[in-house]
Amino acid sequence: MKRDRTDAAWAALCASDPDEMSRDEVAALLGEARVLRAWLDSVEVRAARRLRELEASGRAEPAGSMIANAGGHSSRDGHSITEREELCGQMPDVEEALCEGQISAGYVDAMASAARDLPEAGRAEFTAMAEQLLARASRLSLDAFRRECRQLARDIADRAAGPGDDEIARLRAASKVTRWFDRQTGMHHTLLVLDPLRDSRLHAAAAAELARLRGAAGSERLDWDQLKVEALVNSVAGVTTSTTDDEAAVTNGPGPSDRSRRVVDRVPEATLLISYDWLIGHADHGICETEDGEPLPVATARRLCCDAEIIPQVLGGNGEVLDEGRSRRTASRSQRRALRAMHRGCAHPDCNVGFSSCRIHHVRWWWEHDGPTDIDNLLPLCERHHHLVHEGGWVLTMTPDRVAIWRRPDGAVYHRGTTIDRVEHQLRIA
């Protein structure tokens, strides 16, 4: 395996002084650190392989335990490294790319996680796509690559499934609730492992309660994380907050003090997005996922359509008004559906917060810039990036074709690109 790139990265790191660097120099330094870290990860992969051999002959303890203890990792990390080694053994090109710093360990773990539950034949089909996977890894962020790997594994499983197989039944059977108490911190932990359908129902109810809580008196004293916790607990306990909500308010004057408010109640709405041709069986691939971008078996979507109240989301269809102008300040439910169909989550390029946890932001601000409540002026932003734009000095603008330009407080362009990420995955079964 080549070492020239790794040696160059080590030399650059040894000769650097981050305390005196500019922004671009720090970015270059982090790139060198990534190369070296990837090489170290590849060393651990080879160590795990050797430990498996030693374990098989009775000369070493299990590889995961040895890696955790000798390498200073948690037991979970030790297991991840052994799983990484197993995948690299089946995909030598991936191991070589890791060794040379072309990809990070996170990309290898994304592939390993996606292939984990595939049957033997399906896993072989997945690992045979190493060249295509590496090509996509070089172009995508880790979050986007992880999503494509999951969808590819889902496509392979769907194609291999027989007519009587029910993927969602398998996932439901694997769902579980685990509860424990941490004596060191005094905190109680509840772990929910849910199939996509029950997870969507739970979080749709929690999102509706969160919207009510945000309009309740005293909510300003709670930070965003505490509001989300309270909303989830309330939804599980069957508690519904009575609130006044300015999202349905009519504005009567020039500023926030002139807003009238009325009591509203929100009906939870779970959303599934699927390509129509795939739904009706006229295509062998497409989009089939929850509103936050999690893949869902297409067979499950077809079954759900038998019972669900379906709202076709052809943007602007069915006579729904998607441009409100200055007649209302906040996005309507129809506008939220339209935005949800285009965006999986926060429009910041480095963020993976799902749509259900985002606020709808006026790119041209409602109060300061007289920005209209029209689709062309609305974007989903998480709390952190919403704060970044309003109080953090960042400037966000957007073109009519939804290309966003993010500028740092110093005026430099940080990112320019489309905000629409609800696009079809590129990884395809041969």
C-alpha positions as CSV (number, residue, x, y, z in Angstrom):
1,M,0.0,0.0,0.0
2,K,1.2,3.5,-0.8
3,R,2.7,5.6,2.0
4,D,3.8,8.8,0.1
5,R,0.6,10.6,0.8
6,T,0.6,9.6,4.5
7,D,4.2,10.6,4.9
8,A,3.5,14.0,3.3
9,A,0.5,14.5,5.6
10,W,2.6,13.7,8.7
11,A,5.3,16.1,7.6
12,A,2.8,18.9,7.0
13,L,1.2,18.3,10.5
14,C,4.5,18.3,12.3
15,A,5.5,21.6,10.6
16,S,2.2,23.4,11.2
17,D,1.1,25.9,13.9
18,P,-2.7,26.2,13.9
19,D,-2.5,29.2,16.3
20,E,-1.2,31.4,13.5
21,M,-3.2,30.1,10.5
22,S,-5.8,31.7,8.4
23,R,-9.2,30.1,7.7
24,D,-8.0,28.4,4.5
25,E,-4.8,27.2,6.0
26,V,-6.7,25.6,8.9
27,A,-9.0,23.9,6.3
28,A,-5.9,22.5,4.5
29,L,-4.5,21.3,7.8
30,L,-7.7,19.5,8.7
31,G,-7.4,17.8,5.3
32,E,-4.0,16.5,6.1
33,A,-5.2,15.3,9.5
34,R,-8.0,13.5,7.7
35,V,-5.5,11.6,5.5
36,L,-3.4,10.6,8.5
37,R,-6.4,9.6,10.6
38,A,-7.7,7.4,7.7
39,W,-4.4,5.7,7.5
40,L,-4.5,5.0,11.3
41,D,-8.0,3.6,10.9
42,S,-6.6,1.3,8.2
43,V,-3.9,0.1,10.6
44,E,-6.7,-0.8,13.1
45,V,-8.5,-2.7,10.4
46,R,-5.3,-4.8,9.7
47,A,-4.8,-5.2,13.5
48,A,-8.4,-6.5,13.8
49,R,-7.8,-9.0,11.0
50,R,-4.6,-10.3,12.7
51,L,-6.4,-10.5,16.0
52,R,-9.1,-12.7,14.4
53,E,-6.4,-15.0,13.2
54,L,-4.8,-15.2,16.7
55,E,-8.2,-15.7,18.3
56,A,-9.0,-18.6,16.0
57,S,-5.8,-20.3,17.2
58,G,-6.5,-19.6,20.8
59,R,-3.6,-17.1,21.2
60,A,-5.6,-13.9,21.8
61,E,-8.9,-12.7,23.2
62,P,-11.8,-11.6,21.0
63,A,-10.7,-8.9,18.5
64,G,-13.3,-6.4,19.7
65,S,-12.2,-6.6,23.3
66,M,-8.5,-6.4,22.5
67,I,-9.0,-3.3,20.3
68,A,-11.2,-1.6,22.9
69,N,-8.7,-2.3,25.8
70,A,-5.4,-1.8,24.0
71,G,-6.6,1.0,21.8
72,G,-8.5,3.0,24.4
73,H,-11.8,2.6,22.6
74,S,-15.2,1.9,24.0
75,S,-16.6,-1.6,23.5
76,R,-19.0,-0.2,20.9
77,D,-16.1,1.3,18.9
78,G,-14.2,-2.0,19.2
79,H,-17.2,-3.7,17.6
80,S,-17.4,-1.1,14.8
81,I,-13.7,-1.6,14.0
82,T,-14.2,-5.4,13.7
83,E,-17.2,-4.8,11.5
84,R,-15.2,-2.4,9.4
85,E,-12.5,-5.1,9.0
86,E,-15.0,-7.6,7.9
87,L,-16.3,-5.3,5.1
88,C,-12.8,-4.4,4.0
89,G,-12.0,-8.1,3.7
90,Q,-14.8,-8.4,1.2
91,M,-14.0,-5.1,-0.5
92,P,-10.2,-4.7,-0.9
93,D,-10.6,-1.5,-3.0
94,V,-12.4,0.1,0.0
95,E,-9.6,-0.8,2.3
96,E,-7.0,0.6,-0.1
97,A,-9.0,3.9,-0.4
98,L,-9.1,4.1,3.4
99,C,-5.3,3.5,3.6
100,E,-4.6,6.2,1.1
101,G,-6.9,8.8,2.7
102,Q,-9.3,8.9,-0.1
103,I,-12.2,8.2,2.2
104,S,-12.6,8.3,6.0
105,A,-13.6,5.5,8.3
106,G,-17.1,7.0,8.4
107,Y,-17.7,6.1,4.8
108,V,-16.6,2.5,5.4
109,D,-18.9,2.3,8.4
110,A,-21.8,3.6,6.3
111,M,-21.3,0.7,3.8
112,A,-20.9,-1.9,6.6
113,S,-24.0,-0.7,8.4
114,A,-26.1,-0.8,5.2
115,A,-24.9,-4.3,4.3
116,R,-25.1,-5.7,7.8
117,D,-28.6,-7.2,7.6
118,L,-28.5,-8.3,4.0
119,P,-28.7,-12.1,3.3
120,E,-25.5,-13.7,1.9
121,A,-26.5,-13.2,-1.7
122,G,-27.6,-9.6,-1.2
123,R,-24.4,-8.8,0.7
124,A,-22.4,-10.2,-2.2
125,E,-24.3,-8.0,-4.6
126,F,-23.7,-5.0,-2.4
127,T,-20.0,-5.6,-2.0
128,A,-19.6,-6.2,-5.7
129,M,-20.5,-2.5,-6.2
130,A,-17.3,-1.2,-4.6
131,E,-16.3,0.9,-7.6
132,Q,-19.6,2.7,-7.8
133,L,-19.7,3.1,-4.0
134,L,-16.3,4.7,-3.9
135,A,-17.2,7.0,-6.8
136,R,-20.2,8.2,-4.9
137,A,-18.2,8.6,-1.7
138,S,-15.8,11.0,-3.4
139,R,-18.8,13.3,-4.4
140,L,-21.1,13.1,-1.4
141,S,-21.1,14.3,2.2
142,L,-21.0,11.5,4.7
143,D,-24.7,12.0,5.6
144,A,-25.8,11.8,2.0
145,F,-23.6,8.8,1.3
146,R,-25.0,7.0,4.3
147,R,-28.5,7.6,3.1
148,E,-27.7,6.3,-0.4
149,C,-26.1,3.2,1.0
150,R,-29.2,2.5,3.1
151,Q,-31.4,3.0,0.0
152,L,-29.2,0.7,-2.1
153,A,-29.4,-2.0,0.5
154,R,-33.2,-1.5,0.7
155,D,-33.4,-1.9,-3.1
156,I,-31.4,-5.1,-3.0
157,A,-33.6,-6.5,-0.2
158,D,-36.8,-5.5,-2.0
159,R,-35.7,-7.2,-5.2
160,A,-34.7,-10.4,-3.4
161,A,-37.9,-10.5,-1.4
162,G,-40.6,-13.0,-2.4
163,P,-44.3,-12.1,-2.8
164,G,-45.1,-13.3,0.7
165,D,-42.3,-11.4,2.5
166,D,-43.1,-8.3,4.5
167,E,-40.1,-6.2,5.3
168,I,-42.0,-3.9,7.7
169,A,-43.2,-7.0,9.7
170,R,-39.5,-7.9,10.2
171,L,-38.7,-4.4,11.3
172,R,-41.7,-4.3,13.7
173,A,-40.6,-7.6,15.2
174,A,-37.1,-6.2,15.8
175,S,-38.5,-3.1,17.5
176,K,-37.9,-2.8,21.3
177,V,-37.8,-0.5,24.3
178,T,-34.9,-0.6,26.8
179,R,-34.8,1.4,30.0
180,W,-32.0,1.8,32.5
181,F,-30.7,4.0,35.2
182,D,-27.2,5.6,35.2
183,R,-26.0,5.7,38.9
184,Q,-23.1,8.0,38.1
185,T,-25.2,10.7,36.4
186,G,-28.5,10.1,38.1
187,M,-30.2,10.1,34.6
188,H,-32.8,7.7,33.4
189,H,-32.3,6.4,29.8
190,T,-35.0,5.1,27.5
191,L,-33.9,3.6,24.2
192,L,-36.6,3.2,21.5
193,V,-35.8,1.0,18.5
194,L,-38.7,1.4,16.1
195,D,-39.8,0.5,12.6
196,P,-40.2,3.5,10.3
197,L,-44.0,3.6,10.6
198,R,-44.3,3.7,14.3
199,D,-41.3,6.1,14.5
200,S,-43.2,8.4,12.1
201,R,-46.4,8.2,14.2
202,L,-44.5,9.0,17.4
203,H,-42.6,11.9,16.0
204,A,-45.6,13.4,14.1
205,A,-47.4,13.5,17.4
206,A,-44.4,15.0,19.2
207,A,-43.9,17.6,16.4
208,A,-47.5,18.7,16.8
209,E,-47.1,19.0,20.5
210,L,-43.8,20.9,20.0
211,A,-45.6,23.4,17.8
212,R,-48.2,23.9,20.6
213,L,-45.6,24.3,23.3
214,R,-43.7,26.9,21.3
215,G,-46.8,29.1,21.5
216,A,-47.6,28.4,25.2
217,A,-46.9,31.0,27.9
218,G,-43.5,30.5,29.5
219,S,-42.0,28.5,26.6
220,E,-39.4,31.2,26.1
221,R,-37.7,30.0,29.4
222,L,-36.9,26.6,27.9
223,D,-34.2,26.1,25.3
224,W,-34.9,24.1,22.1
225,D,-33.7,20.7,23.5
226,Q,-35.9,21.0,26.6
227,L,-38.9,21.9,24.5
228,K,-38.4,18.8,22.3
229,V,-38.0,16.6,25.4
230,E,-41.2,18.1,26.9
231,A,-43.1,17.6,23.7
232,L,-42.1,13.9,23.4
233,V,-43.0,13.2,27.0
234,N,-46.4,14.9,26.6
235,S,-47.2,13.1,23.4
236,V,-46.4,9.7,25.0
237,A,-48.4,10.6,28.1
238,G,-51.4,11.8,26.1
239,V,-51.0,15.4,27.3
240,T,-52.1,18.1,24.8
241,T,-51.0,21.7,25.5
242,S,-53.6,24.4,25.0
243,T,-51.9,27.3,23.4
244,T,-52.2,30.5,21.4
245,D,-50.3,30.2,18.2
246,D,-49.1,33.1,16.1
247,E,-48.6,30.8,13.1
248,A,-52.3,31.3,12.2
249,A,-52.3,34.9,13.3
250,V,-53.4,37.9,11.2
251,T,-50.9,40.8,11.3
252,N,-52.5,44.2,12.0
253,G,-49.5,46.4,12.1
254,P,-45.8,47.0,11.4
255,G,-44.3,45.0,14.3
256,P,-44.4,42.0,16.5
257,S,-46.3,43.8,19.3
258,D,-49.3,44.3,16.9
259,R,-49.9,40.6,16.3
260,S,-53.3,39.2,17.2
261,R,-53.4,35.5,18.4
262,R,-56.0,32.8,18.5
263,V,-56.2,29.4,20.1
264,V,-55.4,26.5,17.6
265,D,-54.9,22.8,17.7
266,R,-52.7,20.9,15.3
267,V,-53.5,17.5,13.9
268,P,-50.5,15.3,13.7
269,E,-49.6,14.5,10.1
270,A,-47.2,11.7,9.0
271,T,-45.7,12.2,5.6
272,L,-44.3,9.6,3.1
273,L,-42.7,10.7,-0.1
274,I,-42.6,8.3,-3.1
275,S,-42.1,8.5,-6.8
276,Y,-45.4,8.0,-8.5
277,D,-44.1,5.7,-11.2
278,W,-42.4,3.5,-8.6
279,L,-45.6,3.4,-6.5
280,I,-47.7,2.1,-9.3
281,G,-45.0,-0.4,-10.5
282,H,-44.0,1.4,-13.7
283,A,-40.4,1.9,-12.5
284,D,-37.9,-0.2,-10.7
285,H,-36.4,2.6,-8.6
286,G,-37.2,6.0,-7.3
287,I,-37.7,7.8,-4.0
288,C,-39.5,6.1,-1.1
289,E,-38.8,7.7,2.2
290,T,-40.1,9.4,5.3
291,E,-40.2,13.2,5.5
292,D,-36.7,13.3,7.2
293,G,-35.2,11.2,4.4
294,E,-35.2,7.7,5.9
295,P,-35.7,4.9,3.3
296,L,-38.9,2.8,3.5
297,P,-39.7,-0.4,1.6
298,V,-41.8,0.4,-1.4
299,A,-44.1,-2.6,-0.7
300,T,-44.9,-1.0,2.7
301,A,-45.8,2.3,1.0
302,R,-48.2,0.5,-1.4
303,R,-49.9,-1.2,1.5
304,L,-50.3,2.0,3.4
305,C,-51.9,3.7,0.5
306,C,-54.8,1.4,0.9
307,D,-55.7,3.0,4.3
308,A,-54.2,6.4,4.3
309,E,-55.7,9.8,3.5
310,I,-53.4,10.6,0.6
311,I,-52.5,14.2,-0.3
312,P,-50.7,14.1,-3.7
313,Q,-47.9,16.6,-3.5
314,V,-47.6,18.0,-7.0
315,L,-46.4,21.5,-6.1
316,G,-49.2,23.9,-6.5
317,G,-51.7,21.3,-7.5
318,N,-55.3,20.8,-6.3
319,G,-55.8,24.5,-6.2
320,E,-53.9,25.0,-3.0
321,V,-52.5,28.5,-2.5
322,L,-48.7,28.3,-2.1
323,D,-48.0,32.0,-2.3
324,E,-49.5,34.0,0.6
325,G,-47.6,37.3,-0.1
326,R,-48.0,39.6,2.9
327,S,-51.5,38.3,3.9
328,R,-50.0,36.1,6.6
329,R,-46.6,35.9,8.4
330,T,-46.0,32.2,8.7
331,A,-46.1,29.2,6.3
332,S,-49.4,27.5,5.9
333,R,-49.8,23.7,6.1
334,S,-50.0,23.5,2.3
335,Q,-46.7,25.4,2.0
336,R,-45.1,23.2,4.6
337,R,-46.1,20.1,2.6
338,A,-44.6,21.7,-0.6
339,L,-41.4,22.5,1.2
340,R,-41.3,19.0,2.8
341,A,-41.5,17.5,-0.7
342,M,-38.3,19.4,-1.7
343,H,-36.3,19.4,1.5
344,R,-35.3,16.5,3.8
345,G,-34.2,18.9,6.4
346,C,-32.3,22.1,7.3
347,A,-31.1,24.0,4.2
348,H,-27.7,24.6,5.6
349,P,-25.2,22.5,3.6
350,D,-23.5,21.0,6.6
351,C,-26.7,20.1,8.6
352,N,-28.6,16.9,8.9
353,V,-31.5,18.0,11.2
354,G,-34.7,16.6,9.7
355,F,-37.5,18.8,8.3
356,S,-39.8,18.0,11.3
357,S,-37.4,19.8,13.6
358,C,-37.0,22.9,11.5
359,R,-38.5,26.3,11.5
360,I,-39.7,27.9,8.2
361,H,-37.5,30.9,7.6
362,H,-38.2,33.9,5.4
363,V,-35.1,34.4,3.2
364,R,-36.1,38.0,2.8
365,W,-37.2,38.7,6.4
366,W,-40.8,39.4,7.1
367,W,-40.3,42.5,9.3
368,E,-37.0,44.0,8.2
369,H,-37.3,43.3,4.4
370,D,-41.0,43.1,3.9
371,G,-40.4,39.5,2.6
372,P,-43.5,37.7,1.4
373,T,-44.7,34.3,2.7
374,D,-44.3,32.7,-0.7
375,I,-42.6,29.4,-1.5
376,D,-39.8,31.2,-3.4
377,N,-39.0,33.0,-0.1
378,L,-39.2,30.1,2.3
379,L,-36.6,27.6,3.5
380,P,-36.5,25.2,6.4
381,L,-33.7,25.9,9.0
382,C,-32.9,24.2,12.2
383,E,-32.7,26.3,15.4
384,R,-28.9,26.6,15.3
385,H,-28.8,27.8,11.7
386,H,-31.9,30.0,12.1
387,H,-30.0,31.7,15.0
388,L,-26.9,31.9,12.8
389,V,-28.8,34.0,10.2
390,H,-30.8,36.2,12.6
391,E,-28.3,36.8,15.4
392,G,-25.0,35.4,14.1
393,G,-24.2,37.8,11.4
394,W,-24.5,35.3,8.5
395,V,-26.3,36.4,5.3
396,L,-28.5,33.9,3.4
397,T,-30.0,34.7,0.0
398,M,-31.7,32.5,-2.5
399,T,-32.3,32.7,-6.3
400,P,-35.7,31.9,-7.9
401,D,-34.5,28.3,-8.7
402,R,-33.7,27.8,-5.0
403,V,-29.9,28.1,-5.2
404,A,-28.8,29.4,-1.8
405,I,-25.8,31.6,-1.1
406,W,-24.4,31.6,2.4
407,R,-22.0,34.4,3.4
408,R,-19.9,34.4,6.5
409,P,-20.0,37.5,8.8
410,D,-16.8,38.7,7.0
411,G,-18.7,38.8,3.7
412,A,-16.9,35.7,2.1
413,V,-19.1,33.2,0.3
414,Y,-19.1,30.0,2.3
415,H,-21.4,28.0,0.1
416,R,-23.4,28.3,-3.1
417,G,-25.7,25.5,-4.3
418,T,-29.2,24.2,-4.6
419,T,-31.2,23.7,-1.5
420,I,-33.3,20.9,-3.0
421,D,-32.0,17.6,-1.7
422,R,-35.1,15.4,-2.3
423,V,-33.5,13.9,-5.4
424,E,-33.3,10.3,-6.6
425,H,-30.3,8.3,-5.4
426,Q,-27.6,7.6,-7.9
427,L,-26.5,4.1,-6.7
428,R,-28.3,1.5,-8.8
429,I,-28.4,-2.2,-8.9
430,A,-26.8,-3.5,-12.1
